Amino acid sequence: MPSLTIKNPSGDYPIHIGEDALASLDAAGLDVFLLVDSHVPEVFIDAVSTRIHPVVTLAMPGGETIKTLATYQDVIDKMLVNGLSKASLMVAVGGGTLLDLAGFVAATYQRGIPFIAVPTTLLAMVDASIGGKTALNINGHKNMIGAFHTPRSVHIVPSALNSLPLRERRSGYAEIIKMALLKDRALFNALKNPLDMSDIIRRSIDIKRRVVERDYRDVHERHVLNYGHTIGHALEALHPSVYTHGECVAFGMRQMARGKPFEKQLSALLAHHGLLVDIPYDKDTLYRLIRSDKKRRQTTLTLAIVDEIGTSRVETVPFDTIMTFL
């Protein structure tokens, strides 16, 4: 039985969490294109392959540099050369950037083929694999090309995190802390102490599940999940490949929390998880980068606001309001 099921307009899909999560992998008689992060241990890839018997396997390094139109075309070309048809299945094993790429390929190849996500980073487990967003970057702007394409299933094996560098594991905690800050004071407090990783993952996903089910198309309420991301994404563009996504989001959350009653608690929790990273920036440059944010509407910007731990809201403000947080 899946640990969680996510409901959305295009069909419900299960999230399998546990050391036996790969046992429920099923290619359902489709031709499988397996896209994998080249940093994932071979033994894990083999465990996936024995369940789905891919027609072709393509490995590439993760990271924002793969979310490009050029890489997208490379993958499409590989699928065409190997005869992948409408009766095919994309299976992706890796981190959030690889899942974004694979999901977008699946959404657009022959107008859409099914997709299965096997996230292997903490960030991908609690965020990128949940909710159906897929995207590419272009001209230094993050996630500007994309589509909604929900996976057929998600398979999360917590022990896959054991092979990650410490910095990558810490990066994923930024999204977990964000989820707790937005919607779950009990989880926020629990993150100060060691927790069972499967439980942390499940509780974080459940928070996102509740938001996504109410606003799948990201019209309003789902914007709350972007807390810290407006500034964080701009910092990623300003310092490409220097800081992790989690480090940039953590910094963005700190900026958004300035003057709030929970500011010190948030900083302490980020420090506890190695995410109290100071990132240099020029206000005017960051402002210009934020102007290209997807949540901007002409002269306004949609921001996620937290007034106290566990309580959050979405507010549309004049665009220049962002300067008060920089």
Buried (B, 14 or more C-beta within 10 A) or exposed (E): EBBBEBEBEEEEBBBBBBEEBBEBBEBEEBBBBBBBBEBBEEEBBEBBBEBBEBBBBBBBEBBBBBBBEEBBEBBBEBBEEBEBEEEBBBBBBBBBBBBBBBBBBBBBBBEEBBBBBBBBBBBBBBBBBBBBBBBBBEEEBBBBBBBBBBBBBBBBBBEBBEEBEEEBBBBBBBBBBBBBBBBBBEBBBBBEEEBEBBEBBBBBBBBBBEBBBEBBEBEEBBBBBBBBBBBBBBBBBBBEEEBBBBBBBBBBBBBBBEEBEBEEBBBEBBEBBBBBBEBEBEEEEBBEBBEBBBBBEEEBBBBBBBEEBBEBEBEEEEBEEBEEBB
